[in-house]
Amino acid sequence: MSFRDEFKLLLRARYPLIYIPTYEEERVEAAIREEAANQGNRPVYTWDFVDGYQGNPNDAGFGRRNPLQALEFVEKLPATAPAVFILRDYHRFLEDVAIARKLRNFARLLKSQPKNIVLLSPRVAIPDDLSEVLTVLEFPLPAATEIKAEVERLIAATGHSLPGRVLDDLVRSCQGLSMERIRRVLSRAIATHGELQPEDVDLVLEEKRQTIRQTQILDFYPATEQISDIGGLDNLKDWLLRRGGAFTEKARQYGLPHPRGLMLVGIQGTGKSLTAKAIAHHWHLPLLRLDVGRLFGGLVGESESRTRQMIQVAEALAPCILWIDEIDKAFSGLGSKGDAGTTSRVFGTFITWLAEKTSPVFVVSTANDIQALPPEMLRKGRFDEIFFVGLPSQEERKAIFTVHLSRLRAHNLKNYDIDRLAYETPDFSGAEIEQTLIEAMHIGFSQNRDFNTDDILESASQIIPLARTAVEQIQQLQEWAAAGRARLASKHNPLSDRIQRQLQ
């Protein structure tokens, strides 16, 4: 049920006290006035602490700096006169015993009168003694249709036009912002170059970053990596590319649900975190990074409250990518943690949200030790797919070397024997290949020359890859994936040569 339909129903059912948590006073008041006009043209009276009642010349300024008098104004009107009273920022006065008592009296009195008191607040802050008499009504952020209408209005005002796909990207990037913020950031774009352009999506993402900075739980992570920066992992990349338009309105009309998320399991340094960043960049969505450790606070109930706040912020900024790195370390050994069940409650809230969420928040979780995760986390419905990211094959190592050397030495890429480098680095992960190149650059730089293939091979000979120092753990992961418990991220992802020899 939409806000307008629910508010209309509350008016007709004579709910006396309605509490609406929102930052969008202007937008919610416009909606209230419209619905009040539809319900027999009810008058709307608006009060705030500084200016008192406004809009009616006969009562202008009444109740200024007197919140109790603002309530007494309701009794001035005849009992049969319909009206809606909007009280701004009234949550600040609910702890006052006189105001709390007056509101509870109104809860009984106004049941027989066509009057409704609406309390506007930027957050829910209701004392226990008023929880039974106040009805909380959520006012959602602008829907895609509202945003599209506003963007089209601004485009028409500039006398220019935008291609349909660019318009959809811009509308999608604006979701999660208030209408006032949307107007502000788009007006800034128009003032910069006289029209809206595809590059203005980045301005909208910067505006979202401002919202994230106000929390201490999530980080707005800049995503500049591209899908092409990932060497190998062809199955995973194909899966992601097919879902590139899944957040558009066209996909909703087709009947597709929002993608839920992705679990990436595998060996350290194989590109799991890089993939999360590349997804956000390719889909033009903000990337939010959750450090699960920040959810846990020292006060009783604080951890659960932070978890709910994290969910609210992520959903407010949807569509977005929520990246949870190394989730196995946060929720491993749930039953053995001596924290009075706090970790279990946080985990329960989180996985329930994963299963039941309808908002377009795409969750990308990475894990190195899959067996440390509770089985509930891996149940179908939490994520769309679980991919195993193993050690790269020789062909994938060749692609990884090509990606890095194209970035470092694009002008003389042909001078490097990439085939030989890929052959001579068995069991190396993507991160270890990158570190090999960095070490080779140190060799060349120290001798005042450019680094070459021999330098790379020399640095590779000095690096002991993880596949040799953690054989048992990696073998366990590989066998888990080989048993068909996860989808392989690579089209050719054999067990590493060393592990293959040990299994024979």
Residue pairs with C-beta under 8 A, 6 or more apart in sequence:
1 9
3 31
3 137
3 138
3 139
3 140
4 31
4 34
4 35
6 137
7 18
7 31
7 32
7 35
7 137
8 35
8 38
8 39
10 18
10 116
10 135
10 137
11 35
11 36
11 39
11 42
11 84
11 116
12 39
14 110
14 111
14 112
14 113
14 114
14 116
15 116
15 135
16 106
16 107
16 109
16 110
16 111
16 115
16 116
16 117
16 133
17 103
17 106
17 107
17 110
17 116
17 117
17 119
17 133
17 134
17 135
18 116
18 117
18 118
18 119
18 134
18 135
18 137
19 91
19 118
19 119
19 121
19 124
19 126
19 134
19 135
19 136
19 137
20 28
20 118
20 119
20 120
20 121
20 136
20 137
20 138
20 139
21 121
21 122
21 123
21 124
21 136
21 138
21 139
22 28
22 120
22 121
22 122
22 139
23 122
23 178
24 139
24 141
24 178
24 179
24 180
25 88
25 120
26 180
27 139
27 142
27 178
27 179
27 180
28 120
28 139
29 44
29 46
29 86
29 120
31 139
32 44
32 84
32 86
32 118
33 44
36 42
36 43
36 44
36 84
39 82
40 82
42 82
42 83
42 84
42 114
43 56
43 81
43 82
43 83
43 84
44 55
44 83
44 84
44 85
44 86
45 53
45 55
45 56
45 59
45 73
45 83
45 84
45 85
45 86
46 53
46 54
46 55
46 86
46 88
47 53
47 54
47 63
47 70
47 73
47 85
47 86
47 87
47 88
48 54
48 87
48 88
48 89
49 64
49 65
49 67
49 88
49 89
49 92
50 64
50 65
51 61
51 64
52 60
52 61
52 62
52 63
52 64
52 65
52 66
52 70
53 59
53 60
53 61
53 62
53 63
53 70
53 73
54 60
59 73
62 69
62 70
62 73
63 69
63 70
63 72
63 73
67 87
67 90
67 93
67 96
67 99
68 96
68 98
68 99
68 102
70 87
70 90
71 99
71 102
71 103
71 106
71 117
72 102
73 85
74 83
74 85
74 106
74 110
74 115
74 117
77 83
77 115
79 112
79 113
80 113
80 114
81 114
81 115
82 114
82 115
83 114
83 115
83 116
84 115
84 116
84 118
85 115
85 116
85 117
85 118
86 118
86 120
87 117
87 118
87 119
87 120
88 120
89 120
89 121
89 122
90 119
90 120
90 121
91 119
91 121
91 123
91 125
91 126
93 99
94 100
94 103
94 125
94 126
94 127
94 130
95 127
100 127
100 129
100 130
103 117
103 130
103 133
103 134
104 129
104 130
104 133
106 117
107 133
110 116
110 117
119 134
124 136
126 134
126 136
141 175
141 176
141 177
141 178
141 316
142 150
142 174
142 175
142 177
142 178
142 179
142 182
144 171
144 172
144 175
144 249
146 179
147 171
147 174
147 175
147 179
147 182
148 167
148 171
148 249
150 179
150 182
150 183
151 167
151 170
151 171
151 174
151 182
151 186
151 196
152 167
154 183
154 186
154 187
154 190
154 196
155 161
155 162
155 167
155 195
155 196
158 190
158 194
158 195
158 196
160 195
160 196
162 170
162 196
162 198
166 198
168 248
168 249
168 250
169 198
169 201
169 284
170 196
170 198
170 200
170 201
170 204
171 249
172 247
172 248
172 284
172 285
172 319
173 201
173 204
173 205
173 284
173 285
173 286
174 182
174 186
174 204
175 318
175 319
175 360
176 208
176 211
176 286
176 316
176 317
176 318
176 319
176 320
177 185
177 204
177 207
177 208
177 211
181 207
182 204
184 207
185 203
185 204
185 206
185 207
186 196
186 200
186 204
188 203
189 196
189 197
189 200
189 203
190 196
201 284
205 286
208 220
208 286
208 317
208 320
209 220
209 286
211 313
211 316
211 317
212 218
212 219
212 220
212 286
212 288
212 313
212 317
213 220
215 309
215 310
215 313
216 294
217 290
217 291
217 294
217 295
217 306
217 309
217 310
217 313
218 288
218 289
218 290
218 310
218 313
218 314
219 288
219 289
219 291
220 286
220 287
220 288
220 289
221 277
221 280
221 287
221 288
221 289
221 323
222 287
223 277
223 278
223 280
223 281
223 287
223 321
224 277
224 281
225 274
225 277
225 278
225 281
226 278
226 281
226 282
227 237
227 240
227 241
227 278
227 281
227 282
228 403
229 274
229 278
229 403
230 237
230 271
230 274
230 275
230 278
230 403
231 271
231 392
231 396
231 397
231 399
231 400
231 401
231 402
231 403
231 430
232 271
232 392
232 393
232 395
232 396
232 397
232 399
232 400
232 490
233 271
233 275
233 389
233 396
233 489
233 490
234 490
234 491
235 387
235 487
235 488
235 489
235 490
235 491
236 264
236 275
236 387
236 389
236 489
236 490
239 385
239 387
240 275
240 278
240 279
240 282
241 282
243 259
244 282
244 283
245 251
246 256
246 258
246 259
247 258
247 259
247 283
247 285
247 319
247 360
258 319
258 358
258 359
258 360
258 362
259 360
259 362
259 384
260 354
260 357
260 362
260 363
260 381
260 382
260 383
260 384
261 322
261 354
261 361
261 362
261 363
261 364
261 365
261 382
261 383
261 384
262 279
262 362
262 363
262 364
262 365
262 383
262 384
262 385
262 386
262 387
263 365
263 366
263 367
263 377
263 378
263 382
263 383
263 385
263 386
263 387
264 272
264 275
264 276
264 364
264 365
264 366
264 367
264 387
264 389
264 489
265 366
265 367
265 368
265 370
265 386
265 387
265 388
265 389
265 477
265 481
265 486
266 272
266 368
266 387
266 388
266 389
266 390
266 477
266 481
266 489
267 368
267 389
267 390
267 391
267 429
267 466
267 467
267 474
267 477
268 368
268 429
268 431
268 466
269 429
269 430
269 431
269 432
269 466
270 389
270 390
270 391
270 392
270 429
270 430
270 431
271 389
271 430
272 366
272 389
273 323
273 325
273 366
274 430
275 364
275 389
276 287
276 321
276 323
276 325
276 364
276 366
277 287
277 323
279 285
279 321
279 362
279 364
280 286
280 287
280 321
280 323
283 321
283 362
285 319
285 320
285 321
285 362
286 317
286 320
286 321
287 320
287 321
287 323
288 313
288 314
288 317
288 320
288 321
288 322
288 323
289 323
289 324
289 325
290 310
290 322
290 323
290 324
291 325
292 324
292 327
292 330
292 331
293 330
294 306
295 303
295 306
295 307
295 310
295 346
296 303
296 306
296 339
296 342
296 343
296 346
297 303
297 305
297 306
303 342
303 345
303 346
304 342
304 345
304 346
304 349
307 346
307 349
307 350
308 349
311 349
311 353
314 320
314 322
314 359
314 361
315 357
315 359
315 361
318 359
318 360
318 361
319 360
319 361
319 362
320 360
320 361
320 362
321 362
321 363
321 364
322 361
322 362
322 363
322 364
323 364
323 366
324 330
324 363
324 364
324 365
324 366
325 366
326 366
326 367
326 368
327 365
327 366
327 367
327 373
327 377
328 367
328 368
328 369
328 370
328 372
328 373
329 372
331 343
331 347
331 372
331 373
331 374
331 377
332 369
332 372
332 373
333 372
334 343
334 344
334 347
334 374
335 344
337 343
337 344
347 374
351 376
351 377
351 382
354 363
354 382
354 383
355 379
355 381
355 382
363 383
365 383
367 373
369 473
369 477
370 378
370 477
370 480
370 486
371 476
371 480
376 382
378 386
385 487
386 485
386 486
386 487
387 486
387 487
387 488
387 489
388 477
388 480
388 481
388 486
388 487
388 488
388 489
388 493
389 489
389 490
390 477
390 478
390 481
390 488
390 489
390 490
390 493
390 495
390 496
391 427
391 428
391 429
391 467
391 474
391 496
392 399
392 400
392 428
392 429
392 430
392 490
393 490
393 492
393 493
393 494
394 422
394 423
394 426
395 422
395 492
396 490
396 492
397 421
397 422
397 425
397 428
397 433
398 418
398 419
398 421
398 422
400 430
400 433
401 416
401 418
401 421
401 422
401 433
401 437
402 413
402 418
404 433
404 434
404 437
405 413
405 416
405 418
405 437
406 413
408 437
408 441
409 415
409 416
409 450
412 450
415 452
415 453
416 452
416 453
416 456
417 453
420 453
420 457
421 453
421 456
421 457
421 460
424 457
424 460
425 432
425 433
425 436
425 460
426 496
426 497
426 498
427 465
427 467
427 468
427 496
427 497
427 498
428 436
428 460
428 463
428 465
428 467
429 465
429 466
429 467
432 463
432 465
432 466
435 463
436 456
436 459
436 460
436 463
437 451
437 456
437 459
439 459
439 462
439 463
440 451
440 452
440 455
440 456
440 458
440 459
441 451
441 455
442 459
443 451
443 455
443 458
443 459
444 450
444 451
444 452
444 455
445 451
466 474
467 474
467 496
467 498
467 499
468 498
471 498
471 499
471 502
474 496
474 499
475 495
475 499
475 502
475 503
478 495
478 496
478 499
480 486
481 488
482 495
494 500
495 503
